[in-house]
Amino acid sequence: MQKLITIKSTAIPLPVENIDTDQIIPARFLKSINKKGFGENLFRDWRYDVHTNEPNIDFVLNNPKYSGEILVAGNNFGCGSSREHAAWALTDYGFKVVVSSFFADIFKGNALNNGLLPVKVSESFLKEILNDITANPEKEIFVDVEKQTITFNDKTENFEIDSYKKICLLNGYDDIDFLISKKQAINEFELKKTQKVYEN
């Protein structure tokens, strides 16, 4: 995974509440265990007309005014089924951060496991961000993973993140990478244990 230390980017507004994982990546596309390629079908049933398969010009991802590595969504993002493919689709599309006022717990865990940072903010701050980036697509959001802060319009809020997942994001680790990073410490611990056995 890529390291996530700071992210400064324009953002894509999606002011819809209760976006579930089937809307993020419909079940009919869950045919691969390879994480690549899922971004093509991110929000598929909103991005494309079901009958003609043509892009829906009214959907924000099809609007060239909006771009960036940050998705700002309505309250209760990632509810529904536990499919990890939702996080795969978001990261494969190019998102590094999702901002909302509430995340489903399983989605939050899946996101962090795949290098996607869920940033929970207050409802009032979320409303301000959504309104402003919708009207002014060039406005940027700044996220500092180390300080656990998000800044917009010179206002800053703190967000929570599990300390272990924070280490993984800052270093670009998955769970195996983290264990490998501790290899020397593990070897030293095992050596000390072995020495004590022989001493006794």
N, C-alpha and C positions, 0 to 999 in steps of 0.2 A: 504494500500500500504506500501511497505518497504521504509524506509528512504534512501535517496540518498544524501550522504554527500561528500565522496570521492570514486572514483573508480580507482583502479590500476589493469590493466588486459592486457593479450595478446588480440589480435584482429583478426577478420576475414575479409580479404580483398574481396571486391566485386566491382571491377573497371568497373562498368556499369553505363552509364548515363541514365537519364529519366526512372528510375525504378518506375513504377506506382503501384497503390494499387492492381490492378488485378494480377500483377506478384507477389506481396508480398503474397496475399491470394486470389486465384481464386474465382470467384463469386459462383461457384457450392458448395463451402464449407460454405457458409454463412447461415447455417440452424439452428444455435443455438444462444440464447441470453446469454448463459453462457460463460464467458471469457476463461474457461479452455478448453484445447484440441486443440486450433487453431495452436499451435506451430508444431504439427504433420504435418500440411499441409503448413507450411511456405515455400514460393518459390516452391510449389509443382510441377509445370510444368517444373522447371529447375532441381529440385532434383531427379525426377523420369522419366524414359522413359514412354511416353504417351501410348505406345502400350504394353509393357511388364510389366510395373509397377515396374521394377527393378531400384535400385538406379543408378543415372548417376554418374559414377566415376570421371567424369571431372568437376563436380560442386563442388565448394569450401566447402559447408557444408558437403559433403560426403568425404572430404579429412581429414584424421586423423591428419595431420600435423598442421591444424589450429583449434584453439579453443579460447574461451574467452567470456566475457560479453559485448564486444564492436564490433559493426559492422561498417566497414569503406566502404562507398559506393561512387559511382561517383556523379557528379553534378545532381541536380534536383531530389532529392529522395522524393518519396511519392506523385507524381503527379497523375492525374486521378481522379477517383471517391472519394467521401468523406467518404467511409466506415471506421468506427472506428475499425473494425475487423483487419485491417492491424496492428494497434498498439497492439491489443490483441495478434496477432500471434507472433509478435516480442518479446513481454515480456514473453509470455508463453514458447517460445523456450529458453529463458534465457538471452536475451539481456537487458542491462540496459542503454546503450548509443548507438546512431547512429551518426556517423561523416560524414558530407558531406559539399560541398561548397555552397549548396542551398537546401532548403526544401520547399515543397508546404505548403502554410499557413494552410490549413485545416488539413493536416497530422500533422503538427507541434503542433497544438492545441490538436488534439486527442492523440498524443504521451504524451504530458505533463499531460493531464488529466488521463493518465494511468500509470504514474510513469516511463515513458521512456524519457530520456533526448536527444533531438536533439542538436548536437553541430555543429554550422556552423563555418567553418574555411576558410582561403584564399585558392585559387586554387593551389598556389605553395606549401603550407603546406600540403594540401590534397594529392598532387602528391607525395611528399616526404614520407608521411606516407604509402600510398599504395605501393609504390615501395619497401620500406624497410621491411614492415611486410610480403610482398609476398616472398621476398628473405630470411627473417629471422623471421620465425613464433614465435620465443620465445621472441621477443622484446615486451616491455610493453608500454602502454599509461597510463598517469595519468591525471585524470579529477577531478578538485576541484570545486564543485558546489557553495560553499560559496564565493570563490574568483572569480568564473566564468572564470577559466583558464583550458587550455588543454596543457599538456607538453609531448613532444616526442623528443628524441635525444637531450636533454638539450635545446630545443627551446620551447618557450611558446607563446601561443596566447590567447587573451581574447575572450569570446563569450557572446552574449546577451541572456538574459532570462527575461521574465516578472517577476516583483518583487513578485506578488502574487503567481505565479506558483513556484517560487523559494522557498518561505516559505513552500508551500505544499510539495515539493520534500524533503526539509531538514527535515521535520517533519513526512513524510509519510502520509500526509493528502490527502483525496479527498475533494470535496467541502463541503460535509456534516460534515466530521471530522473537517474542518476548522471552520465551524459555531459552532460546539459543543465546540471547544477550546475557543470560545469567550463567552461562556454561562454566566460566572460570570460577565463579563463586560456588557453584554446585560441586565442581571438582575439588576445590579447596576444603569444602565441608566434608566431602567423602573421605578425603585424605586424612583429615583430623580424626574422623571416626575410626578409620582403619588403624591409625597410630595408637589410639587409646586402647583398642582391642589388643594389640600386640603388647602394649605396656602392661596391661593387666594379666 
